[in-house]
Amino acid sequence: MPTLVVTGQFDPFLPSREPGPAARRRLGAEFRLIEGAGHLLLDESPEAVLVAVREFCAVRAAD
């Protein structure tokens, strides 16, 4: 199942240096970092989350 993990640059619960490699290694997931955002991505950067999800889905649809 294609999986996308998205986190904020300043997320105190998922520091950006940790989930990327773990998501790739353990889940085979793609990882996106939202610059300038914290833990509440949908409140802080809804447009950036939408872009990440749209790009991820577009690549999957083309496969």
CORNORDA-V568542 format. One record per residue. N is the residue number from 0. D_LAST is the distance of its C-alpha to the last C-alpha in Angstrom with 1 decimal. Layout:
n	d_last
N	D_LAST
N	D_LAST
//
This chain:
n	d_last
0	13.0
1	11.1
2	14.3
3	15.5
4	19.2
5	21.1
6	24.7
7	27.4
8	29.1
9	32.5
10	31.5
11	34.6
12	33.1
13	29.9
14	31.0
15	28.1
16	28.8
17	28.3
18	25.2
19	22.7
20	23.4
21	24.1
22	20.9
23	18.9
24	21.4
25	22.1
26	19.1
27	16.3
28	15.6
29	14.9
30	18.2
31	19.4
32	23.1
33	24.7
34	27.6
35	31.0
36	30.1
37	31.6
38	30.9
39	30.8
40	27.6
41	27.4
42	31.1
43	31.1
44	27.9
45	26.1
46	24.6
47	23.1
48	21.6
49	20.2
50	18.6
51	17.1
52	15.6
53	14.4
54	12.7
55	11.1
56	10.0
57	8.9
58	6.5
59	5.2
60	5.5
61	3.8
62	0.0
//
